Amino acid sequence: MHILNNFLFGVYPYIALTVFLVGSLIRFERDQYTWKSDSSQILKMGQLRWGSNLFHVGVLFLFFGHTVGMLTPHFVYEHFISAGNKQLMAMVSGGLAGLAGFVGVTLLLHRRLTEPRIRINSKTSDIVLLVLLWLQLALGLATVPLSGQHLDGSMMLKLAGWAQAIVTFQPGAVELLAEAGFIFKAHMFLGMTIFFIFPFTRLVHVWSGFGSVAYLMRPYQVVRARRLNVPAGQTLPPRADARV
C-alpha cells in the first residue's frame, strides 16, 4: 500500500500532466480536423440547453476555484481570511457549483444514452468521458460533508500543500496525504485520470475556449487603401452626382 500510495500521488500526477500537455500538442499538430467538441445539437436539442449550461457553468467555476484555492500559498491570504473561513466558503460555493455541474452532466449522460440517434452517433470515448465526469462530480459532492469534519481548515491546507509541492517539484508531497480519507484520494486520482485521457477525447476543445481570450488583447486590425500615395479623401468612390 505504501508503494501504491507513492505511485498514485507522487508519480502518477507527473505522468498525467505530461500526457495532458504533450498529448494535446501532438493532437493539435497531427489531427486538427478532430479538434472539436463534436456537438450533437444538430441531432436533437432536447435536454442539451439545460444540461450543457449547468455543466459548463458548474465545471468552469470548480476548475478555477480548485486552481486558485489549491495553488495559492496560505501566507498570501492568511491576513485577509482564515483557513477555516476559506474552507467554509469553498464548501458552500463549491457545493453549489458541484451540484449544478452534477445535474448538468446527469442530463447530458441521460440524453446520450436514451436518445437513439445520439447514441448511435456517439463514440465509446464520449460515453466513458461523461461517466467519469459524473463520478468525479459525485465524489466531489461527497467530500463536502467530510470537509465539515475539519472546519479548522487543517485538511484543506494539507491537500493544498500536496498540490503546491507537486507543481513545484518539492519532496514530501505524498506524506501530506497520510490522514486524507478514501473519498478525497479517489476524487484526486479520478481528477488526474481525466487530465490523462484529456488529449484523446473531445475535451481538447477546452484549449480553444481558453485561447479565444487572446482575441480580447489582440491589436486593432489595420485597413490599408488599395491606392497608395494619394491625398486623403481621394480613396473614396466618386459621388453619384459627380459622374458624367
Backbone as JSON, one array per atom type, in Angstrom:
{
  "sequence": "MHILNNFLFGVYPYIALTVFLVGSLIRFERDQYTWKSDSSQILKMGQLRWGSNLFHVGVLFLFFGHTVGMLTPHFVYEHFISAGNKQLMAMVSGGLAGLAGFVGVTLLLHRRLTEPRIRINSKTSDIVLLVLLWLQLALGLATVPLSGQHLDGSMMLKLAGWAQAIVTFQPGAVELLAEAGFIFKAHMFLGMTIFFIFPFTRLVHVWSGFGSVAYLMRPYQVVRARRLNVPAGQTLPPRADARV",
  "N": [[0.83, -1.21, 0.0], [1.98, 1.21, 0.69], [3.83, 1.58, -1.37], [2.08, 1.7, -3.55], [0.6, 3.98, -2.84], [2.6, 5.93, -2.99], [3.12, 5.84, -5.7], [0.63, 6.54, -6.89], [0.13, 9.14, -5.94], [2.51, 10.44, -6.02], [3.99, 9.91, -8.31], [2.23, 9.35, -10.46], [0.78, 11.85, -10.83], [2.63, 13.4, -12.33], [2.91, 11.86, -14.61], [0.3, 12.02, -15.63], [0.04, 14.81, -16.08], [2.08, 15.22, -17.95], [1.24, 13.64, -20.15], [-1.13, 15.0, -20.61], [-0.28, 17.62, -21.46], [1.74, 17.2, -23.5], [0.4, 15.34, -25.11], [-1.84, 16.85, -25.92], [-0.59, 18.81, -27.49], [0.54, 17.23, -29.54], [-1.77, 16.15, -30.7], [-2.97, 18.47, -31.66], [-1.14, 19.2, -33.6], [-1.11, 17.02, -35.38], [-3.71, 16.01, -35.79], [-5.75, 17.97, -36.52], [-8.29, 18.17, -37.6], [-9.86, 16.71, -35.94], [-10.09, 18.21, -33.74], [-12.34, 19.35, -31.98], [-15.59, 19.97, -30.51], [-17.53, 18.16, -31.15], [-20.38, 18.51, -31.18], [-23.73, 17.48, -30.52], [-25.98, 18.82, -31.1], [-27.28, 19.24, -33.52], [-28.55, 16.87, -33.98], [-30.51, 16.46, -31.99], [-32.11, 18.74, -29.92], [-33.39, 18.73, -27.29], [-32.53, 17.92, -24.01], [-30.22, 19.33, -24.08], [-29.69, 22.13, -23.84], [-30.24, 22.94, -21.11], [-28.72, 21.0, -19.77], [-26.09, 21.33, -20.84], [-25.52, 24.04, -20.23], [-25.73, 24.14, -17.38], [-23.77, 22.26, -16.71], [-21.38, 23.34, -17.85], [-21.15, 25.88, -16.6], [-20.99, 25.12, -13.89], [-18.69, 23.4, -13.87], [-16.64, 25.04, -14.88], [-16.5, 27.01, -12.89], [-15.7, 25.37, -10.76], [-13.24, 24.46, -11.73], [-11.58, 26.79, -11.92], [-11.85, 27.6, -9.28], [-10.71, 25.44, -7.85], [-8.12, 25.59, -8.9], [-7.15, 28.15, -8.11], [-7.63, 28.01, -5.34], [-6.19, 25.71, -4.5], [-3.57, 26.14, -5.34], [-2.69, 28.53, -4.33], [-0.54, 29.84, -1.99], [-0.74, 29.61, 1.61], [0.19, 31.82, 3.08], [-0.36, 33.98, 1.49], [-3.03, 34.71, 1.68], [-3.66, 34.63, 4.37], [-3.78, 36.89, 5.98], [-6.12, 38.05, 5.32], [-8.23, 36.24, 5.31], [-9.13, 33.5, 7.3], [-7.96, 30.06, 7.47], [-10.01, 28.31, 8.15], [-12.36, 29.79, 7.56], [-11.98, 30.13, 4.86], [-12.18, 27.51, 3.98], [-14.85, 26.98, 4.64], [-16.12, 28.78, 2.92], [-15.33, 27.65, 0.52], [-16.63, 25.19, 0.68], [-19.36, 25.92, 0.56], [-19.64, 27.48, -1.86], [-18.35, 25.76, -3.69], [-19.92, 23.48, -3.31], [-22.43, 24.29, -4.31], [-21.77, 24.9, -6.99], [-20.79, 22.41, -7.74], [-23.12, 20.89, -7.5], [-24.71, 22.02, -9.5], [-23.14, 21.37, -11.76], [-23.25, 18.59, -11.56], [-25.98, 17.98, -11.91], [-26.21, 18.95, -14.5], [-24.38, 17.27, -16.0], [-25.62, 14.85, -15.56], [-28.03, 15.14, -16.96], [-26.95, 15.37, -19.54], [-25.7, 12.88, -19.85], [-27.88, 11.14, -19.59], [-29.36, 11.94, -21.82], [-27.6, 11.22, -23.91], [-27.53, 8.47, -23.67], [-30.15, 7.59, -23.93], [-31.4, 8.68, -26.18], [-31.94, 7.5, -29.33], [-30.79, 8.34, -31.86], [-28.67, 9.94, -31.06], [-27.23, 8.19, -29.47], [-26.35, 6.23, -31.31], [-24.62, 7.67, -32.82], [-22.62, 8.27, -31.1], [-19.33, 8.1, -29.81], [-17.37, 5.59, -28.14], [-15.61, 6.78, -26.39], [-16.93, 9.16, -25.81], [-19.09, 8.43, -24.16], [-17.75, 7.13, -22.07], [-16.26, 9.28, -21.09], [-18.28, 11.03, -20.13], [-19.33, 9.43, -18.1], [-17.12, 9.26, -16.38], [-16.85, 11.96, -15.69], [-19.29, 12.31, -14.39], [-18.94, 10.59, -12.17], [-16.75, 11.87, -11.01], [-17.78, 14.39, -10.25], [-19.73, 13.5, -8.48], [-18.13, 12.35, -6.48], [-16.8, 14.65, -5.69], [-18.91, 16.12, -4.54], [-19.4, 14.42, -2.43], [-17.23, 14.91, -0.81], [-17.83, 17.24, 0.49], [-19.51, 17.06, 2.94], [-17.62, 15.6, 4.39], [-15.54, 17.4, 4.59], [-16.67, 19.08, 6.4], [-16.02, 17.99, 8.79], [-13.59, 18.94, 9.41], [-13.39, 21.75, 10.08], [-11.53, 23.58, 10.83], [-9.83, 23.96, 8.82], [-7.57, 22.42, 8.48], [-7.27, 20.0, 6.99], [-7.74, 20.96, 4.42], [-5.52, 22.61, 4.07], [-3.49, 20.72, 4.0], [-4.12, 19.26, 1.69], [-3.89, 21.3, -0.21], [-1.21, 21.87, 0.19], [-0.07, 19.52, -0.78], [-0.72, 19.71, -3.55], [0.67, 22.06, -4.23], [3.27, 21.25, -3.69], [3.6, 19.29, -5.61], [3.45, 20.69, -8.11], [5.62, 22.35, -7.86], [7.7, 20.65, -7.67], [8.58, 19.66, -5.2], [9.87, 17.69, -2.48], [8.27, 15.19, -0.35], [5.54, 15.36, -0.78], [3.63, 13.29, -0.84], [3.46, 12.44, 1.81], [1.9, 14.34, 3.0], [-0.67, 13.56, 2.57], [-1.32, 11.58, 4.31], [-3.34, 11.49, 6.26], [-5.6, 11.84, 4.81], [-8.84, 10.89, 3.73], [-10.45, 8.05, 2.04], [-12.35, 8.96, 0.13], [-11.47, 11.54, -0.53], [-8.98, 10.89, -1.7], [-9.78, 9.25, -3.81], [-11.22, 11.09, -5.32], [-9.17, 12.85, -6.06], [-7.47, 11.12, -7.51], [-9.15, 10.34, -9.66], [-9.55, 12.82, -10.81], [-6.94, 13.37, -11.77], [-6.81, 11.33, -13.62], [-8.69, 12.11, -15.51], [-7.34, 14.29, -16.59], [-5.33, 12.8, -17.74], [-6.59, 11.33, -19.83], [-7.46, 13.39, -21.35], [-6.26, 14.42, -23.88], [-7.18, 12.54, -25.7], [-9.85, 12.71, -26.11], [-12.95, 14.55, -26.67], [-12.52, 16.67, -25.05], [-10.43, 18.3, -25.72], [-11.27, 20.6, -26.95], [-11.5, 22.46, -25.02], [-9.12, 23.86, -24.79], [-9.3, 25.57, -27.01], [-11.36, 27.22, -26.19], [-10.17, 28.6, -24.02], [-8.13, 29.76, -25.48], [-9.48, 31.61, -27.02], [-9.68, 33.85, -25.48], [-7.53, 35.37, -26.08], [-8.29, 37.0, -28.14], [-9.35, 39.23, -26.98], [-7.19, 40.78, -26.38], [-5.86, 41.3, -28.69], [-4.28, 43.36, -31.22], [-5.73, 46.27, -32.87], [-7.29, 45.85, -36.03], [-5.57, 46.69, -38.95], [-6.45, 48.57, -41.66], [-5.7, 49.1, -44.94], [-5.64, 51.31, -47.74], [-6.21, 50.41, -51.16], [-5.12, 51.99, -53.14], [-2.19, 53.7, -53.06], [-0.2, 56.41, -51.71], [-1.77, 58.73, -52.29], [-3.67, 61.77, -51.95], [-5.51, 62.42, -48.91], [-8.87, 61.38, -48.74], [-9.24, 60.99, -51.45], [-9.38, 58.34, -51.89], [-11.91, 57.55, -51.65], [-14.96, 56.39, -53.18], [-16.24, 57.94, -56.17], [-18.83, 60.49, -56.03], [-22.32, 60.02, -56.84], [-23.56, 62.18, -58.17], [-21.44, 63.38, -59.26], [-20.58, 62.0, -61.37], [-20.27, 61.78, -64.91]],
  "CA": [[0.0, 0.0, 0.0], [2.87, 2.37, 0.72], [4.37, 1.76, -2.72], [0.97, 2.14, -4.39], [0.29, 5.35, -2.47], [3.66, 6.78, -3.53], [2.97, 5.91, -7.16], [-0.6, 7.24, -7.28], [0.12, 10.56, -5.57], [3.84, 11.02, -6.15], [4.5, 9.71, -9.67], [1.12, 9.45, -11.42], [0.47, 13.22, -11.22], [3.54, 13.86, -13.37], [2.55, 11.13, -15.83], [-0.95, 12.58, -16.14], [0.28, 16.16, -16.59], [2.9, 15.12, -19.15], [0.36, 13.19, -21.23], [-2.09, 16.09, -20.85], [0.34, 18.71, -22.21], [2.38, 16.71, -24.72], [-0.63, 14.74, -25.94], [-2.65, 17.92, -26.54], [0.22, 19.43, -28.53], [0.65, 16.3, -30.66], [-3.06, 16.05, -31.39], [-3.19, 19.72, -32.4], [-0.24, 19.22, -34.75], [-1.32, 15.9, -36.3], [-5.12, 15.7, -36.05], [-6.51, 19.2, -36.28], [-9.69, 18.01, -38.0], [-10.58, 16.1, -34.82], [-10.01, 19.17, -32.63], [-13.66, 19.97, -31.94], [-16.42, 19.49, -29.41], [-18.45, 17.13, -31.64], [-21.7, 18.79, -30.62], [-24.85, 16.68, -31.03], [-27.15, 19.7, -31.12], [-27.98, 19.1, -34.79], [-29.34, 15.63, -33.94], [-31.71, 16.75, -31.18], [-31.83, 19.72, -28.88], [-33.78, 18.05, -26.06], [-32.02, 18.38, -22.72], [-28.88, 19.86, -24.28], [-29.52, 23.5, -23.36], [-30.13, 22.96, -19.65], [-27.6, 20.16, -19.36], [-24.8, 21.92, -21.21], [-25.29, 25.28, -19.48], [-25.47, 23.83, -15.97], [-22.5, 21.56, -16.62], [-20.24, 24.22, -18.13], [-21.05, 26.89, -15.55], [-20.51, 24.46, -12.67], [-17.33, 22.88, -14.02], [-15.69, 26.16, -15.02], [-16.32, 27.58, -11.56], [-14.92, 24.43, -9.97], [-11.87, 24.4, -12.24], [-10.83, 27.96, -11.47], [-11.84, 27.59, -7.83], [-9.69, 24.49, -7.41], [-6.79, 26.06, -9.3], [-6.75, 29.25, -7.22], [-7.64, 27.58, -3.94], [-5.16, 24.7, -4.2], [-2.21, 26.56, -5.7], [-2.34, 29.78, -3.66], [0.04, 29.56, -0.66], [-1.53, 30.1, 2.74], [0.64, 33.13, 3.56], [-0.86, 35.03, 0.61], [-4.38, 35.14, 2.07], [-3.93, 34.44, 5.8], [-4.05, 38.18, 6.61], [-7.45, 38.51, 4.91], [-9.23, 35.24, 5.64], [-8.54, 32.35, 7.98], [-8.08, 28.8, 6.75], [-11.34, 27.76, 8.42], [-13.35, 30.54, 6.79], [-11.76, 29.83, 3.44], [-12.74, 26.19, 3.72], [-16.31, 27.1, 4.67], [-16.51, 29.42, 1.67], [-15.15, 26.66, -0.55], [-17.67, 24.18, 0.81], [-20.65, 26.46, 0.11], [-19.59, 27.81, -3.28], [-18.04, 24.55, -4.44], [-21.06, 22.59, -3.25], [-23.46, 24.78, -5.24], [-21.27, 24.72, -8.36], [-20.75, 20.97, -7.99], [-24.49, 20.4, -7.69], [-25.12, 22.46, -10.84], [-22.43, 20.55, -12.73], [-23.72, 17.21, -11.46], [-27.29, 17.92, -12.57], [-25.97, 19.13, -15.93], [-23.79, 16.08, -16.63], [-26.62, 13.79, -15.5], [-28.91, 15.37, -18.1], [-26.21, 15.07, -20.77], [-25.5, 11.43, -19.93], [-29.2, 10.54, -19.86], [-29.68, 12.26, -23.21], [-26.74, 10.46, -24.82], [-27.8, 7.04, -23.56], [-31.55, 7.24, -24.2], [-31.82, 9.14, -27.5], [-31.35, 6.55, -30.3], [-29.95, 8.98, -32.89], [-27.44, 10.41, -30.42], [-26.48, 7.01, -29.01], [-25.7, 5.54, -32.42], [-23.56, 8.54, -33.33], [-21.68, 8.54, -30.02], [-18.15, 7.26, -29.69], [-17.2, 4.99, -26.82], [-14.93, 7.76, -25.56], [-17.9, 10.16, -25.37], [-19.84, 7.89, -23.04], [-16.81, 6.92, -20.96], [-15.92, 10.59, -20.54], [-19.41, 11.52, -19.33], [-19.42, 8.61, -16.89], [-16.04, 9.68, -15.49], [-17.19, 13.29, -15.17], [-20.39, 12.1, -13.43], [-18.34, 10.04, -10.96], [-15.89, 12.88, -10.39], [-18.63, 15.38, -9.59], [-20.36, 12.82, -7.34], [-17.11, 12.26, -5.43], [-16.57, 16.0, -5.19], [-20.01, 16.45, -3.63], [-19.25, 13.59, -1.24], [-16.18, 15.47, 0.06], [-18.34, 18.41, 1.22], [-19.79, 16.74, 4.36], [-16.38, 15.18, 5.03], [-14.8, 18.61, 4.92], [-17.3, 19.65, 7.58], [-15.4, 17.42, 9.99], [-12.31, 19.63, 9.61], [-13.71, 23.15, 9.83], [-10.39, 24.45, 11.13], [-9.06, 24.13, 7.58], [-6.32, 21.65, 8.52], [-7.2, 19.08, 5.86], [-7.62, 21.76, 3.21], [-4.13, 23.07, 3.97], [-2.66, 19.57, 3.6], [-4.39, 18.97, 0.28], [-3.27, 22.38, -0.98], [0.24, 21.69, 0.29], [0.27, 18.45, -1.72], [-0.78, 20.24, -4.92], [1.76, 23.01, -4.42], [4.53, 20.5, -3.72], [3.68, 18.58, -6.89], [3.73, 21.6, -9.22], [6.93, 22.97, -7.66], [8.68, 19.55, -7.61], [9.12, 19.59, -3.85], [9.73, 16.36, -1.88], [7.38, 15.07, 0.79], [4.14, 15.65, -1.11], [2.77, 12.15, -0.52], [3.28, 12.37, 3.26], [0.84, 15.27, 3.4], [-1.97, 12.91, 2.38], [-1.4, 10.43, 5.21], [-4.59, 11.5, 7.0], [-6.72, 12.05, 3.89], [-9.71, 9.72, 3.61], [-10.55, 7.4, 0.74], [-13.12, 9.78, -0.81], [-10.58, 12.6, -1.0], [-7.97, 10.32, -2.58], [-10.45, 8.8, -5.03], [-11.54, 12.31, -6.07], [-7.92, 13.34, -6.61], [-7.0, 10.18, -8.53], [-10.01, 10.43, -10.83], [-9.26, 14.1, -11.44], [-5.71, 13.21, -12.54], [-7.11, 10.44, -14.74], [-9.36, 12.92, -16.53], [-6.27, 15.0, -17.27], [-4.58, 11.81, -18.51], [-7.31, 10.97, -21.06], [-7.87, 14.64, -21.99], [-5.9, 14.59, -25.3], [-7.78, 11.5, -26.53], [-11.3, 12.91, -26.09], [-13.43, 15.84, -27.16], [-12.16, 17.71, -24.1], [-9.39, 19.19, -26.25], [-11.84, 21.87, -27.38], [-11.35, 23.42, -23.91], [-7.99, 24.72, -25.13], [-9.77, 26.61, -27.92], [-12.14, 28.18, -25.39], [-9.24, 29.48, -23.32], [-7.37, 30.52, -26.47], [-10.28, 32.71, -27.56], [-9.48, 35.04, -24.65], [-6.48, 36.18, -26.71], [-8.9, 37.98, -29.02], [-9.6, 40.46, -26.23], [-5.94, 41.53, -26.26], [-5.21, 41.45, -29.98], [-4.28, 44.76, -31.69], [-6.77, 46.62, -33.83], [-6.98, 45.49, -37.41], [-5.14, 47.82, -39.77], [-7.01, 48.51, -43.01], [-4.96, 50.0, -45.84], [-6.28, 51.54, -49.04], [-5.54, 49.73, -52.26], [-4.35, 53.01, -53.84], [-1.24, 54.29, -52.13], [0.42, 57.7, -52.02], [-2.74, 59.69, -52.83], [-4.16, 62.64, -50.87], [-6.62, 61.91, -48.1], [-10.2, 61.59, -49.29], [-9.34, 60.56, -52.84], [-9.58, 56.89, -51.95], [-13.34, 57.28, -51.59], [-15.58, 56.29, -54.52], [-16.85, 59.22, -56.59], [-20.25, 60.65, -55.76], [-23.18, 59.74, -57.99], [-23.85, 63.4, -58.92], [-20.22, 63.89, -59.89], [-20.31, 61.22, -62.57], [-20.76, 62.37, -66.15]],
  "C": [[0.86, 1.26, 0.0], [3.43, 2.66, -0.67], [3.28, 2.27, -3.66], [0.62, 3.59, -4.12], [1.32, 6.32, -3.05], [3.52, 6.92, -5.04], [1.78, 6.78, -7.55], [-0.53, 8.74, -7.02], [1.5, 11.21, -5.6], [4.4, 10.94, -7.55], [3.4, 9.93, -10.71], [0.74, 10.89, -11.77], [1.36, 13.74, -12.34], [3.28, 13.14, -14.69], [1.31, 11.75, -16.46], [-0.73, 13.96, -16.75], [1.12, 16.14, -17.87], [2.06, 14.68, -20.35], [-0.62, 14.29, -21.61], [-1.49, 17.17, -21.76], [0.91, 18.24, -23.54], [1.34, 16.1, -25.66], [-1.5, 15.77, -26.63], [-1.89, 18.58, -27.68], [0.32, 18.53, -29.76], [-0.66, 16.2, -31.42], [-3.34, 17.31, -32.2], [-2.35, 19.74, -33.67], [-0.63, 18.18, -35.79], [-2.77, 15.66, -36.68], [-6.0, 16.92, -35.8], [-7.98, 19.06, -36.66], [-10.52, 17.33, -36.91], [-10.64, 17.03, -33.61], [-11.33, 19.94, -32.57], [-14.46, 19.35, -30.8], [-17.38, 18.4, -29.82], [-19.86, 17.31, -31.07], [-22.77, 17.94, -31.31], [-26.13, 17.51, -31.13], [-27.96, 19.51, -32.39], [-28.88, 17.86, -34.8], [-30.63, 15.82, -33.16], [-31.34, 17.69, -30.06], [-32.15, 19.14, -27.5], [-33.27, 18.7, -24.8], [-30.69, 19.11, -22.85], [-28.71, 21.24, -23.66], [-29.33, 23.55, -21.85], [-28.9, 22.17, -19.19], [-26.26, 20.8, -19.63], [-24.51, 23.18, -20.4], [-24.96, 25.01, -18.02], [-24.1, 23.17, -15.82], [-21.32, 22.52, -16.81], [-20.07, 25.29, -17.05], [-20.47, 26.28, -14.28], [-19.07, 24.04, -12.77], [-16.31, 24.0, -14.15], [-15.44, 26.83, -13.67], [-15.45, 26.67, -10.7], [-13.46, 24.39, -10.43], [-11.05, 25.59, -11.74], [-10.78, 28.04, -9.95], [-10.79, 26.64, -7.28], [-8.29, 25.0, -7.72], [-6.3, 27.15, -8.36], [-6.64, 28.77, -5.78], [-6.52, 26.63, -3.59], [-3.75, 25.22, -4.4], [-1.8, 27.89, -5.08], [-1.79, 29.48, -2.27], [-0.75, 30.23, 0.45], [-1.12, 31.5, 3.16], [0.11, 34.27, 2.7], [-2.19, 35.58, 1.12], [-4.63, 35.09, 3.58], [-4.21, 35.75, 6.53], [-5.46, 38.69, 6.3], [-8.55, 37.53, 5.31], [-8.53, 34.04, 6.28], [-8.74, 31.08, 7.16], [-9.46, 28.18, 6.94], [-12.42, 28.46, 7.62], [-13.21, 30.28, 5.3], [-12.35, 28.48, 3.1], [-14.26, 26.24, 3.72], [-16.82, 27.74, 3.39], [-16.4, 28.45, 0.5], [-16.23, 25.59, -0.51], [-19.0, 24.67, 0.26], [-20.63, 26.71, -1.39], [-19.3, 26.58, -4.13], [-19.19, 23.56, -4.44], [-22.16, 22.99, -4.23], [-23.03, 24.57, -6.69], [-21.22, 23.23, -8.7], [-22.12, 20.39, -8.23], [-25.0, 20.78, -9.08], [-24.45, 21.59, -11.91], [-22.92, 19.11, -12.74], [-25.07, 17.04, -12.14], [-27.11, 18.03, -14.08], [-25.41, 17.89, -16.59], [-24.74, 14.89, -16.56], [-27.6, 13.91, -16.66], [-28.22, 15.0, -19.41], [-26.01, 13.56, -20.94], [-26.81, 10.71, -20.24], [-29.59, 10.74, -21.32], [-28.88, 11.4, -24.18], [-27.06, 8.97, -24.8], [-29.21, 6.66, -24.0], [-32.06, 7.71, -25.55], [-31.17, 8.27, -28.56], [-30.41, 7.2, -31.31], [-28.62, 9.44, -32.29], [-26.59, 9.24, -29.98], [-25.72, 6.36, -30.16], [-24.57, 6.37, -33.02], [-22.52, 8.88, -32.27], [-20.51, 7.58, -30.08], [-18.12, 6.66, -28.28], [-16.56, 5.99, -25.86], [-15.88, 8.83, -25.04], [-18.65, 9.68, -24.13], [-18.95, 7.68, -21.83], [-16.47, 8.24, -20.29], [-17.04, 11.13, -19.67], [-19.56, 10.74, -18.04], [-18.34, 9.03, -15.89], [-16.32, 11.05, -14.88], [-18.32, 13.19, -14.13], [-19.84, 11.59, -12.11], [-17.49, 11.08, -10.24], [-16.7, 13.94, -9.65], [-19.34, 14.77, -8.37], [-19.38, 12.7, -6.18], [-16.82, 13.63, -4.83], [-17.66, 16.43, -4.21], [-19.91, 15.65, -2.33], [-18.18, 14.12, -0.29], [-16.69, 16.65, 0.89], [-18.68, 18.08, 2.67], [-18.54, 16.25, 5.09], [-15.53, 16.38, 5.43], [-15.38, 19.3, 6.15], [-16.75, 19.1, 8.88], [-14.05, 18.07, 10.3], [-12.5, 21.12, 9.33], [-12.6, 24.11, 10.23], [-9.51, 24.66, 9.91], [-7.8, 23.3, 7.51], [-6.19, 20.71, 7.33], [-7.05, 19.83, 4.55], [-6.19, 22.22, 3.01], [-3.21, 21.93, 3.54], [-2.88, 19.22, 2.13], [-3.77, 20.04, -0.62], [-1.75, 22.26, -0.95], [0.72, 20.6, -0.65], [0.31, 18.98, -3.15], [0.37, 21.19, -5.19], [3.11, 22.31, -4.47], [4.7, 19.77, -5.04], [4.1, 19.54, -8.0], [5.07, 22.31, -9.07], [8.02, 21.93, -7.46], [9.37, 19.48, -6.25], [8.93, 18.18, -3.28], [8.72, 16.37, -0.73], [5.92, 15.31, 0.5], [3.22, 14.53, -0.64], [2.49, 12.09, 0.98], [2.17, 13.29, 3.75], [-0.54, 14.65, 3.31], [-2.19, 11.73, 3.32], [-2.74, 10.35, 5.91], [-5.81, 11.71, 6.11], [-7.52, 10.77, 3.74], [-9.79, 9.19, 2.19], [-11.27, 8.28, -0.28], [-12.25, 10.89, -1.37], [-9.59, 12.03, -2.03], [-8.59, 9.83, -3.9], [-10.78, 9.99, -5.93], [-10.28, 12.86, -6.75], [-7.42, 12.43, -7.73], [-7.84, 10.28, -9.8], [-9.8, 11.75, -11.56], [-8.0, 14.02, -12.29], [-5.94, 12.32, -13.75], [-7.82, 11.18, -15.86], [-8.35, 13.76, -17.29], [-5.5, 14.05, -18.19], [-5.27, 11.5, -19.84], [-7.71, 12.2, -21.88], [-7.52, 14.7, -23.47], [-6.59, 13.61, -26.23], [-9.3, 11.64, -26.63], [-11.66, 14.26, -26.67], [-13.08, 17.0, -26.21], [-11.12, 18.68, -24.65], [-9.96, 20.54, -26.68], [-11.79, 22.92, -26.26], [-10.19, 24.37, -24.19], [-8.43, 25.87, -26.04], [-10.59, 27.66, -27.18], [-11.24, 29.14, -24.64], [-8.45, 30.34, -24.3], [-8.14, 31.7, -27.03], [-10.14, 33.98, -26.73], [-8.43, 35.95, -25.27], [-7.07, 37.23, -27.64], [-9.18, 39.29, -28.31], [-8.37, 41.35, -26.18], [-5.23, 41.73, -27.6], [-5.25, 42.92, -30.43], [-5.4, 44.99, -32.68], [-6.32, 46.23, -35.23], [-6.65, 46.74, -38.21], [-5.66, 47.62, -41.18], [-6.3, 49.54, -43.87], [-5.7, 50.12, -47.16], [-5.5, 50.83, -50.14], [-4.71, 50.7, -53.08], [-3.46, 53.74, -52.84], [-0.75, 55.64, -52.63], [-0.54, 58.65, -52.73], [-3.23, 60.54, -51.68], [-5.35, 62.03, -50.16], [-7.94, 62.26, -48.75], [-10.35, 61.12, -50.71], [-9.46, 59.06, -52.99], [-11.05, 56.52, -51.9], [-13.91, 57.18, -52.99], [-16.22, 57.62, -54.9], [-18.33, 59.26, -56.3], [-21.06, 60.45, -57.03], [-23.41, 60.99, -58.83], [-22.62, 63.97, -59.59], [-19.87, 63.1, -61.14], [-20.93, 61.87, -63.8], [-21.08, 61.26, -67.14]]
}
